[in-house]
């Protein structure tokens, strides 16, 4: 099961993505594209799901998030600087409609994979 705080937070943030993927309301870890470990959300994998919203800065509340894959959607926003506070090692935001510059704070992340092209 998931820490109630992680699922509760993800439930509030999920509509921001405007994705066709439905979040399981009772246990978000059983949602396709959401992975948990030790009761915390560690991965969000929703590429090519027609997400047309924004990337919420509130993702920074998911303190165990290591993998964020939002590629090939229609997300329109700046890359939230708050992502730099997470233990992210894989960040895939390519193929969206993101705006602005890459926050320099992301340079603090110890990434093994990053894709930002096609925005």
MIKOLMI-486343 format. One record per atom (N, C-alpha, C): chain; atom name; residue number from 1; y, z, x. Coordinates in steps of 0.05 Angstrom, whole numbers. Example, Ala and Ser with C-alpha at 12.3 -4.5 7.8 and 13.67 -1.06 7.14 Angstrom:
2
- chain | name | resi | north | up | east
- A | N | 1 | -114 | 156 | 264
- A | CA | 1 | -90 | 156 | 246
- A | C | 1 | -66 | 156 | 264
- A | N | 2 | -45 | 142 | 257
- A | CA | 2 | -21 | 143 | 273
- A | C | 2 | 1 | 157 | 258
***
This chain:
119
- chain | name | resi | north | up | east
- A | N | 1 | -24 | 0 | 17
- A | CA | 1 | 0 | 0 | 0
- A | C | 1 | 25 | 0 | 18
- A | N | 2 | 47 | -4 | 5
- A | CA | 2 | 72 | -7 | 19
- A | C | 2 | 89 | 17 | 16
- A | N | 3 | 106 | 22 | 35
- A | CA | 3 | 126 | 43 | 32
- A | C | 3 | 143 | 35 | 8
- A | N | 4 | 146 | 53 | -12
- A | CA | 4 | 161 | 46 | -35
- A | C | 4 | 189 | 36 | -29
- A | N | 5 | 200 | 46 | -7
- A | CA | 5 | 227 | 38 | 0
- A | C | 5 | 228 | 8 | 8
- A | N | 6 | 208 | -1 | 24
- A | CA | 6 | 207 | -29 | 32
- A | C | 6 | 205 | -47 | 7
- A | N | 7 | 186 | -41 | -11
- A | CA | 7 | 182 | -58 | -34
- A | C | 7 | 206 | -57 | -53
- A | N | 8 | 218 | -33 | -56
- A | CA | 8 | 241 | -31 | -73
- A | C | 8 | 264 | -47 | -62
- A | N | 9 | 268 | -46 | -36
- A | CA | 9 | 289 | -61 | -23
- A | C | 9 | 284 | -91 | -26
- A | N | 10 | 259 | -100 | -21
- A | CA | 10 | 253 | -128 | -23
- A | C | 10 | 257 | -138 | -52
- A | N | 11 | 250 | -121 | -72
- A | CA | 11 | 254 | -129 | -100
- A | C | 11 | 284 | -134 | -105
- A | N | 12 | 302 | -119 | -93
- A | CA | 12 | 331 | -123 | -98
- A | C | 12 | 340 | -148 | -83
- A | N | 13 | 328 | -154 | -60
- A | CA | 13 | 337 | -177 | -44
- A | C | 13 | 325 | -203 | -52
- A | N | 14 | 301 | -202 | -63
- A | CA | 14 | 286 | -227 | -69
- A | C | 14 | 302 | -247 | -85
- A | N | 15 | 317 | -239 | -107
- A | CA | 15 | 332 | -259 | -122
- A | C | 15 | 353 | -274 | -105
- A | N | 16 | 362 | -261 | -84
- A | CA | 16 | 382 | -274 | -66
- A | C | 16 | 371 | -300 | -54
- A | N | 17 | 345 | -301 | -49
- A | CA | 17 | 333 | -325 | -37
- A | C | 17 | 332 | -348 | -58
- A | N | 18 | 331 | -341 | -83
- A | CA | 18 | 329 | -361 | -105
- A | C | 18 | 305 | -380 | -99
- A | N | 19 | 282 | -368 | -92
- A | CA | 19 | 258 | -383 | -87
- A | C | 19 | 241 | -385 | -112
- A | N | 20 | 223 | -405 | -112
- A | CA | 20 | 205 | -408 | -135
- A | C | 20 | 181 | -389 | -131
- A | N | 21 | 178 | -377 | -108
- A | CA | 21 | 156 | -358 | -103
- A | C | 21 | 162 | -332 | -118
- A | N | 22 | 143 | -322 | -133
- A | CA | 22 | 146 | -298 | -149
- A | C | 22 | 137 | -274 | -133
- A | N | 23 | 154 | -254 | -132
- A | CA | 23 | 148 | -229 | -118
- A | C | 23 | 132 | -211 | -137
- A | N | 24 | 109 | -201 | -127
- A | CA | 24 | 92 | -183 | -142
- A | C | 24 | 108 | -157 | -145
- A | N | 25 | 114 | -149 | -169
- A | CA | 25 | 131 | -126 | -174
- A | C | 25 | 118 | -100 | -168
- A | N | 26 | 91 | -98 | -171
- A | CA | 26 | 78 | -72 | -167
- A | C | 26 | 71 | -67 | -138
- A | N | 27 | 63 | -87 | -123
- A | CA | 27 | 57 | -84 | -95
- A | C | 27 | 66 | -110 | -81
- A | N | 28 | 89 | -109 | -69
- A | CA | 28 | 101 | -134 | -57
- A | C | 28 | 83 | -144 | -35
- A | N | 29 | 66 | -128 | -23
- A | CA | 29 | 48 | -137 | -1
- A | C | 29 | 27 | -156 | -11
- A | N | 30 | 22 | -158 | -37
- A | CA | 30 | 3 | -177 | -47
- A | C | 30 | 16 | -204 | -54
- A | N | 31 | 42 | -206 | -50
- A | CA | 31 | 56 | -231 | -55
- A | C | 31 | 50 | -250 | -32
- A | N | 32 | 44 | -275 | -40
- A | CA | 32 | 40 | -296 | -19
- A | C | 32 | 65 | -298 | -2
- A | N | 33 | 61 | -296 | 24
- A | CA | 33 | 83 | -298 | 43
- A | C | 33 | 95 | -272 | 51
- A | N | 34 | 85 | -250 | 41
- A | CA | 34 | 94 | -223 | 49
- A | C | 34 | 71 | -208 | 62
- A | N | 35 | 74 | -199 | 86
- A | CA | 35 | 53 | -185 | 101
- A | C | 35 | 63 | -157 | 107
- A | N | 36 | 45 | -138 | 104
- A | CA | 36 | 52 | -110 | 110
- A | C | 36 | 32 | -98 | 130
- A | N | 37 | 41 | -78 | 144
- A | CA | 37 | 24 | -63 | 162
- A | C | 37 | 34 | -35 | 163
- A | N | 38 | 16 | -16 | 161
- A | CA | 38 | 23 | 12 | 162
- A | C | 38 | 43 | 19 | 140
- A | N | 39 | 41 | 5 | 117
- A | CA | 39 | 59 | 11 | 95
- A | C | 39 | 86 | 0 | 96
- A | N | 40 | 92 | -17 | 117
- A | CA | 40 | 118 | -30 | 119
- A | C | 40 | 115 | -60 | 120
- A | N | 41 | 136 | -73 | 110
- A | CA | 41 | 136 | -103 | 110
- A | C | 41 | 142 | -112 | 139
- A | N | 42 | 123 | -129 | 149
- A | CA | 42 | 126 | -139 | 177
- A | C | 42 | 132 | -169 | 177
- A | N | 43 | 125 | -183 | 156
- A | CA | 43 | 129 | -212 | 156
- A | C | 43 | 139 | -222 | 129
- A | N | 44 | 158 | -240 | 129
- A | CA | 44 | 165 | -255 | 105
- A | C | 44 | 163 | -284 | 113
- A | N | 45 | 145 | -298 | 99
- A | CA | 45 | 138 | -326 | 105
- A | C | 45 | 141 | -342 | 80
- A | N | 46 | 165 | -354 | 75
- A | CA | 46 | 169 | -370 | 51
- A | C | 46 | 182 | -397 | 59
- A | N | 47 | 169 | -413 | 76
- A | CA | 47 | 180 | -439 | 82
- A | C | 47 | 175 | -458 | 59
- A | N | 48 | 192 | -478 | 56
- A | CA | 48 | 187 | -500 | 37
- A | C | 48 | 181 | -490 | 9
- A | N | 49 | 197 | -470 | 0
- A | CA | 49 | 193 | -460 | -27
- A | C | 49 | 217 | -465 | -45
- A | N | 50 | 234 | -484 | -37
- A | CA | 50 | 258 | -491 | -52
- A | C | 50 | 278 | -468 | -55
- A | N | 51 | 277 | -449 | -36
- A | CA | 51 | 296 | -427 | -36
- A | C | 51 | 324 | -439 | -32
- A | N | 52 | 342 | -433 | -51
- A | CA | 52 | 368 | -446 | -50
- A | C | 52 | 391 | -425 | -50
- A | N | 53 | 385 | -400 | -44
- A | CA | 53 | 405 | -379 | -44
- A | C | 53 | 416 | -374 | -16
- A | N | 54 | 417 | -349 | -9
- A | CA | 54 | 428 | -341 | 17
- A | C | 54 | 408 | -322 | 31
- A | N | 55 | 412 | -318 | 56
- A | CA | 55 | 396 | -299 | 72
- A | C | 55 | 410 | -272 | 69
- A | N | 56 | 398 | -252 | 56
- A | CA | 56 | 412 | -227 | 51
- A | C | 56 | 414 | -210 | 76
- A | N | 57 | 438 | -199 | 81
- A | CA | 57 | 441 | -181 | 104
- A | C | 57 | 424 | -156 | 100
- A | N | 58 | 417 | -149 | 76
- A | CA | 58 | 401 | -126 | 70
- A | C | 58 | 373 | -126 | 81
- A | N | 59 | 365 | -150 | 91
- A | CA | 59 | 338 | -151 | 104
- A | C | 59 | 337 | -131 | 127
- A | N | 60 | 360 | -123 | 138
- A | CA | 60 | 361 | -104 | 160
- A | C | 60 | 349 | -77 | 152
- A | N | 61 | 346 | -72 | 127
- A | CA | 61 | 332 | -48 | 118
- A | C | 61 | 302 | -48 | 121
- A | N | 62 | 291 | -71 | 126
- A | CA | 62 | 262 | -74 | 131
- A | C | 62 | 257 | -69 | 160
- A | N | 63 | 256 | -44 | 168
- A | CA | 63 | 256 | -36 | 196
- A | C | 63 | 232 | -45 | 213
- A | N | 64 | 211 | -55 | 200
- A | CA | 64 | 187 | -64 | 215
- A | C | 64 | 185 | -95 | 214
- A | N | 65 | 205 | -109 | 204
- A | CA | 65 | 204 | -138 | 201
- A | C | 65 | 204 | -152 | 228
- A | N | 66 | 181 | -166 | 234
- A | CA | 66 | 178 | -179 | 260
- A | C | 66 | 178 | -209 | 258
- A | N | 67 | 172 | -219 | 234
- A | CA | 67 | 169 | -248 | 231
- A | C | 67 | 184 | -257 | 206
- A | N | 68 | 204 | -274 | 209
- A | CA | 68 | 220 | -284 | 187
- A | C | 68 | 219 | -315 | 187
- A | N | 69 | 206 | -326 | 168
- A | CA | 69 | 202 | -356 | 167
- A | C | 69 | 213 | -365 | 140
- A | N | 70 | 237 | -378 | 142
- A | CA | 70 | 250 | -388 | 118
- A | C | 70 | 256 | -418 | 121
- A | N | 71 | 241 | -432 | 137
- A | CA | 71 | 246 | -460 | 144
- A | C | 71 | 244 | -479 | 120
- A | N | 72 | 258 | -501 | 122
- A | CA | 72 | 256 | -523 | 103
- A | C | 72 | 261 | -515 | 74
- A | N | 73 | 282 | -501 | 70
- A | CA | 73 | 291 | -493 | 44
- A | C | 73 | 319 | -505 | 40
- A | N | 74 | 335 | -493 | 23
- A | CA | 74 | 362 | -502 | 18
- A | C | 74 | 381 | -478 | 20
- A | N | 75 | 374 | -459 | 37
- A | CA | 75 | 390 | -435 | 39
- A | C | 75 | 418 | -441 | 50
- A | N | 76 | 438 | -429 | 37
- A | CA | 76 | 466 | -434 | 45
- A | C | 76 | 479 | -407 | 50
- A | N | 77 | 483 | -401 | 75
- A | CA | 77 | 498 | -377 | 83
- A | C | 77 | 501 | -377 | 113
- A | N | 78 | 514 | -357 | 123
- A | CA | 78 | 515 | -353 | 151
- A | C | 78 | 489 | -338 | 158
- A | N | 79 | 482 | -338 | 183
- A | CA | 79 | 459 | -322 | 193
- A | C | 79 | 469 | -294 | 195
- A | N | 80 | 457 | -275 | 180
- A | CA | 80 | 468 | -248 | 180
- A | C | 80 | 465 | -235 | 208
- A | N | 81 | 487 | -224 | 218
- A | CA | 81 | 487 | -210 | 244
- A | C | 81 | 468 | -186 | 242
- A | N | 82 | 464 | -175 | 219
- A | CA | 82 | 447 | -151 | 216
- A | C | 82 | 418 | -156 | 224
- A | N | 83 | 410 | -181 | 225
- A | CA | 83 | 382 | -187 | 234
- A | C | 83 | 378 | -178 | 262
- A | N | 84 | 399 | -175 | 278
- A | CA | 84 | 397 | -167 | 306
- A | C | 84 | 387 | -138 | 309
- A | N | 85 | 389 | -123 | 287
- A | CA | 85 | 380 | -95 | 289
- A | C | 85 | 350 | -92 | 284
- A | N | 86 | 336 | -113 | 278
- A | CA | 86 | 308 | -113 | 272
- A | C | 86 | 290 | -119 | 296
- A | N | 87 | 265 | -112 | 295
- A | CA | 87 | 246 | -119 | 317
- A | C | 87 | 235 | -148 | 315
- A | N | 88 | 251 | -166 | 304
- A | CA | 88 | 242 | -194 | 300
- A | C | 88 | 234 | -207 | 326
- A | N | 89 | 210 | -219 | 326
- A | CA | 89 | 201 | -234 | 350
- A | C | 89 | 199 | -264 | 343
- A | N | 90 | 197 | -271 | 318
- A | CA | 90 | 196 | -299 | 309
- A | C | 90 | 216 | -303 | 287
- A | N | 91 | 235 | -321 | 291
- A | CA | 91 | 257 | -326 | 272
- A | C | 91 | 259 | -357 | 267
- A | N | 92 | 251 | -365 | 244
- A | CA | 92 | 251 | -394 | 237
- A | C | 92 | 268 | -399 | 213
- A | N | 93 | 292 | -410 | 218
- A | CA | 93 | 311 | -415 | 197
- A | C | 93 | 319 | -445 | 196
- A | N | 94 | 303 | -462 | 210
- A | CA | 94 | 309 | -490 | 212
- A | C | 94 | 306 | -504 | 185
- A | N | 95 | 320 | -527 | 183
- A | CA | 95 | 318 | -544 | 159
- A | C | 95 | 330 | -532 | 134
- A | N | 96 | 352 | -518 | 137
- A | CA | 96 | 367 | -507 | 114
- A | C | 96 | 395 | -518 | 114
- A | N | 97 | 413 | -505 | 100
- A | CA | 97 | 441 | -513 | 100
- A | C | 97 | 459 | -490 | 108
- A | N | 98 | 450 | -477 | 130
- A | CA | 98 | 464 | -453 | 140
- A | C | 98 | 491 | -461 | 152
- A | N | 99 | 510 | -443 | 152
- A | CA | 99 | 537 | -448 | 160
- A | C | 99 | 545 | -430 | 183
- A | N | 100 | 566 | -437 | 197
- A | CA | 100 | 577 | -420 | 218
- A | C | 100 | 562 | -420 | 244
- A | N | 101 | 570 | -403 | 262
- A | CA | 101 | 558 | -402 | 288
- A | C | 101 | 535 | -382 | 288
- A | N | 102 | 519 | -384 | 309
- A | CA | 102 | 497 | -365 | 313
- A | C | 102 | 509 | -339 | 322
- A | N | 103 | 503 | -317 | 309
- A | CA | 103 | 515 | -291 | 318
- A | C | 103 | 505 | -284 | 346
- A | N | 104 | 524 | -279 | 364
- A | CA | 104 | 516 | -273 | 392
- A | C | 104 | 498 | -249 | 393
- A | N | 105 | 499 | -231 | 374
- A | CA | 105 | 482 | -207 | 374
- A | C | 105 | 453 | -214 | 373
- A | N | 106 | 446 | -238 | 362
- A | CA | 106 | 418 | -246 | 362
- A | C | 106 | 406 | -249 | 390
- A | N | 107 | 424 | -251 | 410
- A | CA | 107 | 415 | -253 | 437
- A | C | 107 | 401 | -228 | 447
- A | N | 108 | 405 | -206 | 432
- A | CA | 108 | 392 | -180 | 439
- A | C | 108 | 362 | -180 | 431
- A | N | 109 | 355 | -198 | 413
- A | CA | 109 | 327 | -198 | 403
- A | C | 109 | 309 | -209 | 426
- A | N | 110 | 285 | -197 | 427
- A | CA | 110 | 265 | -207 | 446
- A | C | 110 | 247 | -227 | 432
- A | N | 111 | 257 | -251 | 429
- A | CA | 111 | 244 | -271 | 412
- A | C | 111 | 223 | -286 | 429
- A | N | 112 | 200 | -292 | 416
- A | CA | 112 | 181 | -310 | 428
- A | C | 112 | 183 | -337 | 414
- A | N | 113 | 195 | -338 | 390
- A | CA | 113 | 199 | -363 | 376
- A | C | 113 | 224 | -363 | 360
- A | N | 114 | 240 | -384 | 362
- A | CA | 114 | 264 | -386 | 346
- A | C | 114 | 269 | -416 | 340
- A | N | 115 | 275 | -422 | 315
- A | CA | 115 | 283 | -450 | 308
- A | C | 115 | 306 | -448 | 288
- A | N | 116 | 328 | -461 | 296
- A | CA | 116 | 352 | -461 | 280
- A | C | 116 | 363 | -489 | 275
- A | N | 117 | 349 | -509 | 284
- A | CA | 117 | 359 | -537 | 282
- A | C | 117 | 359 | -546 | 253
- A | N | 118 | 373 | -568 | 248
- A | CA | 118 | 373 | -580 | 222
- A | C | 118 | 389 | -565 | 201
- A | N | 119 | 410 | -553 | 209
- A | CA | 119 | 428 | -538 | 191
- A | C | 119 | 456 | -551 | 191
***
